[in-house]
Amino acid sequence: MIIDSHTHIGKFPLFNVESSADSLISVMDEWKISTSITFSLPNRLTLEGVRKFPDRFVGLVWINPHKGQKAIEEIDLAITEWGFKGIKMHPLIDSYLVDQEIVYPIMDLAKKHRVPVLFHCGHPPWSLPWHFANLADVYPDVTIIMGHMGHGHIVYVNGAIDVASAHENIILETSGMPMHSKIKEAAERVGVNRVIFGSDSPFGHPSFEMQKVKVSGLNRDQVDLILGENTKTIFKL
């Protein structure tokens, strides 16, 4: 069983990429991915995809904390009525620090609904690993997923592993992080149950993102955990 923990539906003109629900399903079928955790803007685009392919997509609600009460209402709607399984936040795009108090109301709702929060991680100044340490200290009962586990900078990748190793509620997601060897290091230092595979489709592709996990030096059982079983457990699928 392979579950992709990080995918998108929609058009992203800044990056000149796009993905529809149907095209994402085609990629999933080609690479034998049973389920994708997906999110988009607007959130109703995710809802359309989830309703069209309810056995293949699991939705996260993408939230900008600057929207205040509207963001709170959108989370409640998505989780209680739409059946979404978590929250997605992008500090780089929406311009806030991970550990700013503006994030706290979102984390309070994540705690209330008992759902994970997946953050984009790895771009200064907004989403550096050490900010996640501060947030995890304030919200030790909320599962925090560091998308990209530091991304492409070795200092941030090392920082992400350091921070996760010191905080049991932090999960590391592998997409966009180029070093296969760091996946094994993360599994050994943080725990293999707290590392999950993501493709970041359509910005990345499961063909090479899965291969990073497979050639990381971990055994078959550990690879299976990262490619699917851990995500199944974290999102209660």
C-alpha positions as CSV (number, residue, x, y, z in Angstrom):
1,M,0.0,0.0,0.0
2,I,1.4,3.4,-1.0
3,I,-0.2,6.6,0.2
4,D,1.1,10.0,-1.1
5,S,0.9,12.4,1.8
6,H,1.5,15.6,-0.2
7,T,-0.3,16.4,-3.4
8,H,-2.1,19.4,-5.0
9,I,-5.1,20.0,-7.3
10,G,-5.3,23.2,-9.3
11,K,-3.3,25.7,-11.4
12,F,-0.2,27.2,-10.1
13,P,0.9,29.9,-12.6
14,L,3.9,31.0,-10.6
15,F,5.4,27.6,-11.1
16,N,3.8,26.9,-14.5
17,V,2.3,23.6,-13.3
18,E,-1.2,22.4,-12.9
19,S,-3.0,19.2,-11.9
20,S,-6.7,18.2,-12.1
21,A,-8.3,15.5,-10.0
22,D,-8.4,13.2,-13.1
23,S,-4.7,13.8,-14.0
24,L,-3.6,13.1,-10.4
25,I,-5.6,9.9,-10.5
26,S,-3.8,8.9,-13.7
27,V,-0.4,9.4,-12.0
28,M,-1.6,7.5,-9.0
29,D,-2.7,4.6,-11.1
30,E,0.5,4.5,-13.0
31,W,2.6,4.4,-9.9
32,K,0.3,2.2,-7.9
33,I,-0.6,4.8,-5.3
34,S,-3.8,3.8,-3.5
35,T,-4.6,7.1,-1.8
36,S,-3.4,10.7,-1.9
37,I,-3.7,13.4,0.7
38,T,-4.5,16.5,-1.3
39,F,-5.2,20.2,-1.0
40,S,-5.7,23.2,-3.2
41,L,-6.9,26.7,-3.4
42,P,-9.8,27.3,-3.3
43,N,-10.6,24.5,-0.8
44,R,-13.8,23.7,-2.8
45,L,-11.6,22.4,-5.6
46,T,-10.3,19.8,-3.1
47,L,-13.9,19.1,-2.1
48,E,-14.8,18.4,-5.7
49,G,-11.9,16.0,-6.1
50,V,-12.7,14.2,-2.9
51,R,-16.4,13.8,-3.9
52,K,-15.5,12.6,-7.3
53,F,-12.9,10.1,-6.1
54,P,-13.9,9.4,-2.5
55,D,-11.9,6.2,-2.3
56,R,-8.7,7.7,-3.6
57,F,-8.4,11.3,-2.2
58,V,-8.3,12.5,1.4
59,G,-8.7,16.3,1.7
60,L,-6.8,18.8,3.9
61,V,-8.2,22.3,4.3
62,W,-5.7,25.0,3.2
63,I,-5.8,27.9,5.7
64,N,-4.3,31.4,5.7
65,P,-4.4,32.5,9.4
66,H,-4.5,36.2,8.3
67,K,-8.2,35.5,7.4
68,G,-9.0,35.3,11.1
69,Q,-12.6,34.2,11.9
70,K,-13.2,33.2,8.3
71,A,-10.3,30.7,8.6
72,I,-11.8,29.3,11.8
73,E,-15.2,28.8,10.1
74,E,-13.5,27.2,7.0
75,I,-11.7,24.7,9.2
76,D,-14.9,23.7,11.1
77,L,-16.8,23.4,7.8
78,A,-14.1,21.3,6.1
79,I,-13.6,18.9,9.0
80,T,-17.1,18.5,10.4
81,E,-19.1,18.6,7.2
82,W,-16.8,17.8,4.3
83,G,-14.9,15.1,6.1
84,F,-11.4,16.5,5.6
85,K,-8.7,14.9,7.7
86,G,-6.4,17.8,8.5
87,I,-5.1,21.3,7.9
88,K,-2.5,22.6,5.4
89,M,-0.6,25.8,6.1
90,H,1.9,27.6,3.9
91,P,3.9,30.2,5.8
92,L,6.0,31.2,2.8
93,I,3.1,32.0,0.5
94,D,0.9,33.6,3.2
95,S,3.7,35.4,5.0
96,Y,3.7,34.5,8.6
97,L,6.2,32.7,11.0
98,V,5.3,29.2,12.0
99,D,5.5,30.1,15.7
100,Q,3.7,33.5,15.5
101,E,0.6,33.8,17.7
102,I,-1.5,34.3,14.6
103,V,-1.1,30.5,14.1
104,Y,-2.4,29.6,17.6
105,P,-6.2,29.7,16.8
106,I,-5.6,27.3,14.0
107,M,-3.6,25.0,16.3
108,D,-6.3,25.2,18.9
109,L,-8.8,23.9,16.3
110,A,-6.4,21.2,15.2
111,K,-6.3,20.1,18.9
112,K,-10.1,20.3,19.2
113,H,-10.7,18.2,16.1
114,R,-7.7,15.9,16.7
115,V,-6.3,16.4,13.2
116,P,-2.7,16.9,12.0
117,V,-1.4,20.2,10.6
118,L,0.9,19.9,7.6
119,F,3.2,22.9,7.1
120,H,5.4,23.9,4.2
121,C,8.9,23.9,5.7
122,G,12.3,25.1,4.6
123,H,12.2,28.7,3.4
124,P,13.6,31.7,5.3
125,P,12.4,33.5,7.2
126,W,8.9,32.0,7.4
127,S,9.3,28.3,7.8
128,L,12.7,27.4,9.3
129,P,12.9,24.2,11.4
130,W,13.6,26.0,14.7
131,H,10.3,27.8,14.5
132,F,8.6,24.4,14.5
133,A,10.4,23.6,17.8
134,N,8.8,26.6,19.4
135,L,5.3,25.7,18.0
136,A,5.7,22.1,19.1
137,D,6.6,23.3,22.6
138,V,3.3,25.3,22.8
139,Y,1.2,22.5,21.2
140,P,2.7,19.2,22.3
141,D,-0.7,17.5,21.7
142,V,-1.0,18.5,18.1
143,T,0.6,16.4,15.3
144,I,2.8,18.8,13.3
145,I,4.0,17.6,9.8
146,M,7.1,19.4,8.5
147,G,6.5,19.2,4.7
148,H,9.7,18.7,2.8
149,M,11.7,18.2,6.1
150,G,13.8,21.3,5.5
151,H,13.6,21.2,1.7
152,G,16.8,21.7,-0.3
153,H,19.2,23.3,2.1
154,I,21.4,20.9,4.1
155,V,21.4,23.2,7.2
156,Y,17.6,23.2,7.2
157,V,17.4,19.4,6.5
158,N,19.7,18.8,9.4
159,G,17.7,21.2,11.5
160,A,14.5,19.5,10.7
161,I,15.9,16.1,11.9
162,D,17.3,17.7,15.0
163,V,14.0,19.4,15.9
164,A,11.9,16.3,15.2
165,S,14.2,14.1,17.2
166,A,13.5,16.4,20.2
167,H,9.7,16.7,19.7
168,E,7.6,13.5,19.6
169,N,4.6,15.3,17.9
170,I,6.6,16.3,14.8
171,I,6.5,14.2,11.6
172,L,8.9,14.6,8.7
173,E,7.6,14.4,5.1
174,T,10.1,13.6,2.4
175,S,9.1,15.5,-0.8
176,G,11.4,18.0,-2.3
177,M,14.3,17.0,0.0
178,P,17.0,15.8,-2.3
179,M,19.2,13.5,-0.2
180,H,18.0,9.8,0.0
181,S,20.5,9.2,2.8
182,K,18.7,11.7,5.1
183,I,15.6,9.6,5.0
184,K,17.5,6.8,6.6
185,E,19.0,9.2,9.1
186,A,15.6,10.6,10.0
187,A,14.2,7.1,10.5
188,E,17.1,6.2,12.8
189,R,17.2,9.4,14.8
190,V,13.5,10.4,14.8
191,G,11.9,7.0,14.5
192,V,10.8,5.2,11.4
193,N,7.1,5.7,12.4
194,R,7.5,9.5,12.1
195,V,8.7,9.7,8.5
196,I,6.2,9.8,5.6
197,F,6.4,9.8,1.9
198,G,5.1,12.7,-0.2
199,S,5.5,13.6,-3.9
200,D,4.5,17.3,-3.8
201,S,2.7,16.5,-7.1
202,P,2.5,18.3,-9.6
203,F,5.7,20.1,-8.4
204,G,7.4,16.8,-7.9
205,H,6.6,13.3,-9.2
206,P,6.2,10.0,-7.3
207,S,8.6,8.2,-9.7
208,F,11.6,9.8,-8.1
209,E,10.2,10.7,-4.7
210,M,9.3,7.0,-4.1
211,Q,12.8,6.0,-5.3
212,K,14.5,8.1,-2.7
213,V,12.8,6.1,0.0
214,K,13.5,2.8,-1.7
215,V,17.2,3.4,-2.1
216,S,17.7,5.1,1.3
217,G,19.2,2.0,2.8
218,L,16.2,1.0,5.0
219,N,14.8,-2.5,4.9
220,R,11.6,-3.5,3.2
221,D,9.4,-3.2,6.3
222,Q,10.7,0.2,7.1
223,V,10.2,1.4,3.5
224,D,6.6,0.1,3.6
225,L,6.0,2.1,6.7
226,I,7.3,5.3,5.2
227,L,5.5,4.8,1.8
228,G,2.1,4.2,3.3
229,E,1.5,2.7,6.7
230,N,2.6,5.7,8.7
231,T,0.4,8.1,6.8
232,K,-2.5,5.7,7.2
233,T,-2.0,5.8,11.0
234,I,-1.4,9.6,11.3
235,F,-4.5,10.5,9.3
236,K,-6.6,7.7,10.7
237,L,-7.5,6.3,7.3
